[in-house]
Amino acid sequence: MDLTSYAELAVLLVNRRDDLKTLDGLRALLAETGRTEAAGRVTRRDLDHVIELRDELTEVFESAAEGDEEDVVQRLNGLLVRHPVHPQIAGHDGQPWHMHLTEGGRVGDTVAVGSVMGLAGVVTGLGADRLGICQAAPCRNAYLDTSSNRSRRYCSERCASRANVAAYRARKRGPKASDGQ
């Protein structure tokens, strides 16, 4: 079972702070990630649950960005206890039988289980240092580093370019400012 897509859901939840304030925002996120059936069943209770989860997942990414692997594991273990995994065999959209994590129950529970299990899979398979917070100011988006050399520092190409341009401009200004001009 590839848990990366579930971990990517966790990243989206953290990064869509402003979009996840309404039921329509949550419905749009679920539809965007191929969870159209869940999008049709979402309730206010699910939204409240996902907002709480988003805050907890943000803390996981922040701990990872600070290099606190013990805290990452402790937080994920706590979330795994609160959101137990119930795998199911599924077949849909012409795909062969494959594993899913909790397709039944409340939408908020399904989102929580998938997100938490996805991050747990990344941490145990690749390491906690594969979770991070964008280093481009003022961005605070989360990201998964799936690069082969563990080199990712930004959430997107846009932030990487913006940070590189800012660093270039700062270097260009540097000597002039020290010359007293």
C-alpha positions as CSV (number, residue, x, y, z in Angstrom):
1,M,0.0,0.0,0.0
2,D,1.4,3.4,-1.0
3,L,0.8,5.8,1.8
4,T,2.2,8.8,0.0
5,S,-1.1,10.0,-1.4
6,Y,-2.5,9.9,2.2
7,A,0.5,11.9,3.4
8,E,-0.1,14.4,0.6
9,L,-3.7,14.8,2.0
10,A,-2.1,15.8,5.3
11,V,0.0,18.4,3.5
12,L,-3.1,19.8,1.8
13,L,-5.0,20.0,5.1
14,V,-2.2,22.0,6.7
15,N,-1.6,24.3,3.7
16,R,-5.3,25.1,3.1
17,R,-5.9,26.9,6.3
18,D,-8.0,29.6,4.7
19,D,-9.9,27.3,2.5
20,L,-11.0,25.0,5.3
21,K,-13.2,27.4,7.2
22,T,-16.4,26.4,5.4
23,L,-18.2,23.2,4.4
24,D,-17.8,24.3,0.7
25,G,-14.0,24.6,1.2
26,L,-13.8,21.1,2.7
27,R,-16.0,19.7,-0.1
28,A,-13.8,21.3,-2.7
29,L,-10.7,19.8,-1.1
30,L,-12.2,16.4,-0.9
31,A,-13.4,16.5,-4.5
32,E,-10.0,17.8,-5.7
33,T,-8.3,14.7,-4.1
34,G,-10.8,12.2,-5.7
35,R,-12.9,11.8,-2.6
36,T,-16.2,12.9,-4.3
37,E,-18.4,10.5,-2.4
38,A,-17.1,11.8,0.9
39,A,-17.5,15.4,-0.3
40,G,-21.2,14.7,-0.7
41,R,-21.6,13.5,2.9
42,V,-19.6,16.1,4.7
43,T,-21.2,17.8,7.8
44,R,-20.4,20.6,10.1
45,R,-19.2,18.1,12.6
46,D,-16.7,16.7,10.0
47,L,-15.5,20.3,9.3
48,D,-14.9,20.9,13.0
49,H,-13.0,17.6,13.3
50,V,-10.8,18.4,10.2
51,I,-10.0,21.9,11.5
52,E,-8.8,20.4,14.8
53,L,-6.9,17.7,12.9
54,R,-5.3,20.4,10.7
55,D,-3.9,22.2,13.8
56,E,-2.5,18.9,15.2
57,L,-0.9,18.0,11.8
58,T,0.6,21.5,11.6
59,E,2.3,20.8,15.0
60,V,3.7,17.5,13.5
61,F,5.3,19.4,10.5
62,E,6.6,22.1,12.8
63,S,8.3,19.6,15.1
64,A,9.8,17.9,12.0
65,A,11.1,21.2,10.7
66,E,12.8,21.9,14.0
67,G,14.4,18.5,13.8
68,D,12.6,17.1,16.9
69,E,12.0,13.6,15.7
70,E,10.9,12.3,19.1
71,D,8.1,14.9,19.2
72,V,7.0,14.0,15.7
73,V,6.7,10.3,16.6
74,Q,5.0,11.1,19.9
75,R,2.4,13.3,18.2
76,L,1.8,10.8,15.4
77,N,1.5,7.9,18.0
78,G,-1.1,10.0,19.9
79,L,-3.0,10.6,16.7
80,L,-2.8,6.9,15.7
81,V,-4.4,5.9,19.1
82,R,-7.2,8.5,18.6
83,H,-7.8,7.5,15.0
84,P,-7.4,3.7,14.7
85,V,-6.8,2.3,11.2
86,H,-9.3,0.0,9.7
87,P,-8.0,-1.2,6.3
88,Q,-10.4,-2.3,3.6
89,I,-10.0,-4.0,0.2
90,A,-11.5,-1.9,-2.5
91,G,-12.1,-2.1,-6.2
92,H,-13.3,0.9,-8.1
93,D,-12.9,3.0,-11.3
94,G,-11.7,-0.1,-13.2
95,Q,-8.7,-0.6,-10.8
96,P,-7.7,-4.0,-9.5
97,W,-8.3,-4.8,-5.9
98,H,-6.3,-2.6,-3.6
99,M,-6.2,-1.4,0.0
100,H,-7.9,1.6,1.4
101,L,-8.0,3.1,4.9
102,T,-11.5,3.4,6.4
103,E,-13.9,4.1,3.7
104,G,-16.9,4.0,6.0
105,G,-17.9,6.1,9.0
106,R,-17.8,9.8,9.3
107,V,-15.9,11.9,6.7
108,G,-13.8,13.5,9.4
109,D,-12.6,10.2,10.7
110,T,-11.7,8.9,7.2
111,V,-9.7,12.1,6.5
112,A,-8.0,11.8,9.9
113,V,-7.1,8.1,9.6
114,G,-5.7,8.6,6.0
115,S,-3.7,11.7,6.9
116,V,-2.2,10.3,10.1
117,M,-1.4,6.9,8.6
118,G,0.2,8.5,5.6
119,L,2.5,10.6,7.7
120,A,3.3,7.6,9.9
121,G,4.2,5.7,6.7
122,V,6.5,8.5,5.5
123,V,8.2,8.9,8.9
124,T,8.8,5.1,9.4
125,G,9.7,4.5,5.7
126,L,11.8,7.6,4.9
127,G,12.4,9.5,8.1
128,A,10.9,12.4,10.0
129,D,13.3,14.8,8.2
130,R,11.1,14.2,5.1
131,L,8.4,16.5,6.6
132,G,9.1,20.2,6.6
133,I,7.9,23.7,6.6
134,C,8.7,26.0,3.7
135,Q,11.8,28.2,4.3
136,A,10.7,31.0,2.1
137,A,9.5,34.0,4.1
138,P,6.7,34.6,4.9
139,C,5.4,31.2,3.7
140,R,4.6,28.6,6.4
141,N,3.3,25.8,4.1
142,A,4.1,22.2,4.9
143,Y,5.7,19.8,2.4
144,L,6.8,16.2,1.9
145,D,10.4,15.8,0.7
146,T,10.4,12.8,-1.7
147,S,13.6,13.9,-3.4
148,S,16.4,11.3,-3.6
149,N,18.9,13.5,-1.8
150,R,16.7,15.0,0.9
151,S,17.3,18.5,-0.4
152,R,13.8,20.0,-0.5
153,R,13.4,23.3,1.5
154,Y,10.4,24.9,-0.1
155,C,6.8,24.0,-0.6
156,S,6.7,24.9,-4.3
157,E,8.8,26.0,-7.2
158,R,7.2,29.5,-6.7
159,C,8.6,29.8,-3.2
160,A,12.0,28.4,-4.3
161,S,12.2,31.0,-7.0
162,R,11.1,33.8,-4.8
163,A,13.6,32.9,-2.1
164,N,16.4,32.6,-4.7
165,V,15.6,36.0,-6.2
166,A,15.5,37.6,-2.7
167,A,18.9,36.0,-1.8
168,Y,20.3,37.2,-5.1
169,R,19.0,40.8,-4.6
170,A,20.3,40.8,-1.0
171,R,23.8,39.8,-2.3
172,K,23.7,42.5,-4.9
173,R,22.7,45.1,-2.3
174,G,25.2,43.8,0.3
175,P,28.5,45.5,-0.9
176,K,26.8,48.9,-1.6
177,A,25.3,49.1,1.8
178,S,28.7,48.3,3.4
179,D,30.4,51.0,1.2
180,G,28.2,53.7,2.8
181,Q,26.3,54.5,-0.4
